Amino acid sequence: QVQVVESGGGSVQAGDPLTLSCTTSGLTFEDTSMAWFRQAPGKKREAVSCISWTEVTKFYADSVKGRFTVSRDNAKNTLYLQMNDLKPEDTAVYYCAASPPAARGCTLHPSGYNYWGQGTQVTVSS
């Protein structure tokens, strides 16, 4: 059974950094492209970033470019999202998603992912 579990969320002040983690089990992590999405209250889920299983491809939403960095540690089956200079508009539930194995590159579209975590809350106060 595949499990995707996010952690690291919390409440921070604007300008603070925060790092999210996502661990997986039940799949071959090193063959799996991964992504972060987020959903703010009353808003649609939006893509934040993705990273291919080869680590060659990384994409970021325009709203987080230059502030967020996605990375992965295949030895630990863990995906990370380093978030710097957080803004109140970054407040959302952040979700980790895993693609089918050996996907081509990665995508910021949710249809590219078939396993999702339960999410972790990030709250940024001004």
C-alpha positions in Angstrom: 0.0 0.0 0.0 1.4 3.4 -1.0 1.6 6.0 1.7 2.6 9.7 1.2 3.1 11.7 4.4 3.9 15.4 4.7 5.4 17.1 7.7 7.1 20.3 8.7 4.1 22.7 8.5 3.5 25.3 11.1 2.8 28.9 11.9 5.5 31.5 11.1 6.0 35.2 10.6 6.3 36.8 7.2 9.9 36.6 6.0 10.6 33.5 7.9 11.8 30.2 6.3 10.2 26.8 6.6 11.0 23.4 5.2 8.4 20.8 4.4 9.2 17.1 4.1 7.4 14.3 2.4 8.1 10.7 3.0 6.8 7.8 0.9 6.5 4.1 1.3 5.1 1.3 -0.9 6.6 2.7 -4.1 10.0 2.9 -5.7 10.9 6.5 -4.8 13.9 6.9 -7.0 11.7 6.1 -10.0 8.9 8.5 -9.0 8.5 12.1 -10.0 7.1 14.2 -7.2 5.3 17.5 -6.7 4.0 19.9 -4.2 0.6 21.5 -4.4 -1.2 23.8 -2.1 -4.8 24.9 -1.4 -5.7 28.1 0.5 -9.1 28.5 2.1 -11.8 29.2 -0.5 -9.4 28.7 -3.4 -8.6 26.0 -5.9 -5.6 23.7 -5.4 -2.6 25.1 -7.2 0.8 23.7 -8.1 3.8 24.9 -6.3 6.7 22.8 -7.7 7.7 19.5 -9.1 10.9 17.5 -9.6 11.5 14.6 -11.9 12.7 11.2 -10.7 16.0 11.9 -12.6 16.2 15.3 -10.8 17.0 16.8 -14.2 13.6 18.6 -14.4 12.3 21.1 -11.8 9.4 23.5 -12.3 8.1 26.2 -10.0 4.9 28.3 -10.0 5.6 31.9 -10.8 4.4 32.9 -7.4 7.2 31.0 -5.6 10.1 31.3 -8.1 13.2 32.5 -6.3 11.8 31.8 -2.9 11.1 28.1 -2.8 13.4 25.2 -3.7 12.4 21.6 -4.3 14.8 18.8 -3.6 14.8 15.1 -2.9 16.9 12.5 -1.1 16.3 9.2 -2.8 18.3 7.3 -0.1 15.7 8.5 2.5 12.6 8.3 0.2 12.0 12.0 1.1 11.0 15.0 -0.9 11.7 18.5 0.5 10.3 22.0 -0.1 12.6 24.7 1.3 10.5 27.9 1.6 12.2 31.2 2.2 10.8 34.7 2.6 7.4 33.4 3.3 4.4 35.7 2.7 0.9 35.7 4.1 -0.4 34.6 0.7 1.6 31.4 1.0 -0.8 30.3 3.8 -2.3 27.1 2.7 -2.5 23.3 3.2 0.5 21.9 1.3 0.2 18.5 -0.4 2.8 16.1 -1.7 2.0 14.0 -4.7 3.7 11.1 -6.4 3.6 10.2 -10.1 3.4 6.8 -11.7 6.9 5.2 -12.0 9.3 6.5 -14.7 7.2 9.4 -15.7 8.7 11.7 -18.4 10.0 14.7 -16.5 7.5 16.2 -14.1 4.4 18.3 -14.5 2.6 21.0 -12.5 -0.8 19.5 -13.5 -2.4 17.4 -10.8 -3.4 14.7 -13.4 0.2 13.7 -13.5 0.0 12.3 -9.9 -1.8 9.3 -8.6 -0.8 9.3 -4.9 -1.4 12.2 -2.6 -0.7 12.9 1.1 -3.1 14.3 3.6 -1.4 17.7 3.7 0.3 19.9 6.2 -0.8 23.4 7.2 1.4 26.4 6.7 0.2 29.7 8.2 2.1 32.9 7.6 1.3 35.9 9.7 2.1 39.5 8.7 
